[in-house]
Amino acid sequence: MLRVAYDGTLYHGWAFQEGQKTVAGTVIAAISELTGDEVELEGASRTDAGVHALMNIAVFDTASSIPPDKFGAALNTKLPEDIVIRSSEEVAPDFSIRKAQTEKTYVYSILNSDFADPLRRLYTYQVRYSLDVDRMHEAAQYLVGKHDFKSFCSVHTQALTTLREITGISAVREGELIKIRVSGYGFLYNMVRIISGTLIEVGRGRLEPEDISGILSECDRSAAGPTAPPQGLLLEKIRIIA
Amino acid sequence: MLRVAYDGTLYHGWAFQEGQKTVAGTVIAAISELTGDEVELEGASRTDAGVHALMNIAVFDTASSIPPDKFGAALNTKLPEDIVIRSSEEVAPDFSIRKAQTEKTYVYSILNSDFADPLRRLYTYQVRYSLDVDRMHEAAQYLVGKHDFKSFCSVHTQALTTLREITGISAVREGELIKIRVSGYGFLYNMVRIISGTLIEVGRGRLEPEDISGILSECDRSAAGPTAPPQGLLLEKIRIIA
């Protein structure tokens, strides 16, 4: 099992796709170079193109004799600078990170400024309208708990159910940066980006905080705000519960 | 006169070079596209390849009828996302930013961590040794004032004199980030990067803070520490004094 950090800027997302530069594909090629094994890599989160991770988790089978805790460092020598293995460890042969119970934390970063700072363009979404972060935080609290998040899910989803549980969410201003941090036991396709796009509508005054209840109960994607762009999104951490 | 911010990652530095992708060359091409003029661009600081700027200053002549204060916004439509004009204004026809008296502030950012964070690799220099920032700050104070900075200047300099004045310098820790901020009336080639490389030697205990006096008085590049790499360096601001 690998804990993986990456800058998603130059990748077509996590998931392996033949003929595309993907994070999983790049890690698979590095494992092959290191061990000679052709592995399948199971990822905890299939992040989209342009989305970043400080910690995604990947699991694979290998017959390599490299000690499990040294595998990550060895693999880093075969990886480009924008993908870094943070740690590696052995897990039970039948362990599946997709089936494990996990809590994930995502952070969405907004640059609330007139100035399109070129040094932050790859890791933030610039919003020129002045945003009221207290309203955004208040609105976000309506999302905490178990809800049907169908309104906050891309229509392209293949999920069997749109019921999910958010364990905590906050919107905090740090100077020109606004960070929306969301934790939960599972997320639908584009869910954090739609939540962020909707909270931005609240922050600029086009929705009221209490409108979030109604948006949830409509169970219709068109009730929520736009999908915020990918580069502002970071998978910050994953906690394995069981 | 333009105030220009840029991510230097993909550029061979500020200064125009035939056949190379440079910041000045890119701005010159954008001005040509906007106005039809073939201009010469005078920059306040000829930043090296990979060095960033939140504010460099560039001056050129144009017969364009675009109002001076709107020129920057118009030019941004012709520039890539990694170069942004922050403001534009008219200056006297004989104004030279190289000859003007200015105070420049540079920031050198160190990521003091075991983890080679892929999201910060383009804007920081990773140092794995634990650094004592109080020692670095103490050492830095020996550099304040007028000194012969020959020890802190690349041997490739074409400067007539190596006498310079630093008006202020600090080393501050913000979590895993250490920021060295230096202000002065002028800087020699690679001066901030050599100062940063030397302060890192102090921070990890290979030099004592009071050794800086001796390094200054030797007037020999080999007395100082290594040149820290370019991506940690940012030209933060330029104040025009006269």
Chai-1 contact restraints between the chains, C-beta under 6 A:
chainA,res_idxA,chainB,res_idxB,connection_type,confidence,min_distance_angstrom,max_distance_angstrom,comment,restraint_id
A,A5,B,P118,contact,1.0,0.0,6.0,A-B,restraint_1
A,Y6,B,P118,contact,1.0,0.0,6.0,A-B,restraint_2
A,D7,B,P118,contact,1.0,0.0,6.0,A-B,restraint_3
A,D7,B,L119,contact,1.0,0.0,6.0,A-B,restraint_4
A,H52,B,L119,contact,1.0,0.0,6.0,A-B,restraint_5
A,E81,B,R121,contact,1.0,0.0,6.0,A-B,restraint_6
A,D82,B,P118,contact,1.0,0.0,6.0,A-B,restraint_7
A,V84,B,A116,contact,1.0,0.0,6.0,A-B,restraint_8
A,V84,B,P118,contact,1.0,0.0,6.0,A-B,restraint_9
A,A116,B,V84,contact,1.0,0.0,6.0,A-B,restraint_10
A,P118,B,A5,contact,1.0,0.0,6.0,A-B,restraint_11
A,P118,B,Y6,contact,1.0,0.0,6.0,A-B,restraint_12
A,P118,B,D7,contact,1.0,0.0,6.0,A-B,restraint_13
A,P118,B,D82,contact,1.0,0.0,6.0,A-B,restraint_14
A,P118,B,V84,contact,1.0,0.0,6.0,A-B,restraint_15
A,L119,B,D7,contact,1.0,0.0,6.0,A-B,restraint_16
A,L119,B,H52,contact,1.0,0.0,6.0,A-B,restraint_17
A,R121,B,E81,contact,1.0,0.0,6.0,A-B,restraint_18
